[in-house]
Amino acid sequence: MRSKLGLVCKQLDGDIDLVKSFLDTMHKTDPECYELVCVLCYSMESVLESFLDQCASPQEMARALKSSMPESQLETLTQLMQQSPEILLQLGITPDLITAERTKRDALLKVKNTTVEEKQSSDGQLWMTWLEAYKARLLQEVEGVASHEDLMKINSERERKMKASNPRFVLRNHIAQQAIELAENGDFSEVTRVQKMLQKPYSLPESGSNTTTLAEDDRSLTRRSYEKPPEWAVGLCVT
């Protein structure tokens, strides 16, 4: 995780707390996590705005938190968990599952009572706090480095290791589903593109004056892997 965040020169005791804070802030703001680390990898300019653009709205979080278990069923299983947990186990239901569903329900109720403005303000404060701690940690990476040349070398190595640790293409469920649907109709072009990207997921598609249509499609596929999934894909599970 240090490499993903570009902490490559020193290993400090506070790094674990910084990583935990990063993961906790992601959990609270529900962004597209793949995009976040790439923003840190390629630029620190306007990073807060980029982070906030990736955070889910209350409506998006509510859709993601929606449970497939009816409220009445959850209450019945909760009572069983408290009174006769052995019956739950016979049904193949663990107490952890019930606890997770109740936690999801409580989070859903909280999100439903949150306005867009309140969510954006809360997200901004949370990410601003983390970014300040992250920038302070980056400064510790170059403490004692005097020459501009050495600073450039450290930054170059940091960028190299971050790019090597953070894939530029991630196979998302909605991308896989679209490729499957096209293939079922006899069009294997998307499957071919996905296979090609998975062969070198850490490399950006080639660009330049001789860019081909296929390369354009590759870059489009890369962008789609980092964008928020379409509404129809929320909760989608591809096996």
Long-range contacts (C-beta under 8 A, 24 or more apart in sequence): 3-161, 3-162, 3-164, 3-165, 4-37, 4-162, 4-165, 4-166, 5-37, 5-40, 5-134, 5-162, 6-40, 6-41, 6-138, 6-158, 6-159, 6-161, 6-162, 7-137, 7-138, 7-141, 8-141, 8-157, 8-158, 8-161, 9-141, 9-142, 9-154, 9-157, 9-158, 10-140, 10-141, 12-137, 12-140, 14-137, 15-137, 18-133, 18-134, 18-137, 21-130, 21-133, 22-130, 22-134, 25-126, 25-127, 25-129, 25-130, 28-122, 28-123, 28-126, 29-55, 29-56, 29-122, 29-123, 29-126, 29-127, 30-55, 30-56, 30-60, 30-61, 30-64, 31-55, 31-56, 32-226, 32-227, 32-228, 34-166, 34-167, 34-170, 34-225, 34-226, 35-226, 35-227, 37-162, 37-166, 38-166, 38-168, 38-226, 40-134, 40-162, 41-159, 41-162, 41-163, 41-166, 42-159, 44-135, 47-131, 48-124, 48-127, 48-128, 48-131, 51-123, 51-127, 51-131, 52-120, 52-123, 52-124, 52-127, 54-228, 55-119, 55-120, 55-123, 55-127, 56-228, 57-116, 57-119, 58-111, 58-112, 58-114, 58-115, 58-116, 58-119, 60-228, 60-234, 61-107, 61-111, 61-119, 62-108, 62-111, 62-112, 63-231, 63-234, 63-235, 64-234, 64-235, 65-104, 65-107, 65-108, 65-111, 66-108, 66-235, 67-101, 67-104, 67-105, 67-108, 69-101, 71-105, 74-98, 74-101, 74-102, 74-105, 78-102, 163-202, 164-202, 166-202, 167-201, 167-202, 168-201, 168-202, 168-203, 168-204, 168-222, 169-197, 169-198, 169-201, 169-221, 169-222, 169-225, 170-201, 170-225, 170-226, 171-198, 171-225, 172-224, 172-225, 172-229, 172-233, 173-229, 173-233, 173-236, 173-237, 173-238, 174-229, 174-230, 174-232, 174-233, 174-236, 175-221, 175-224, 175-225, 176-238, 177-233, 177-236, 177-238, 180-238, 193-217, 193-218, 193-221, 194-221, 197-221, 197-222
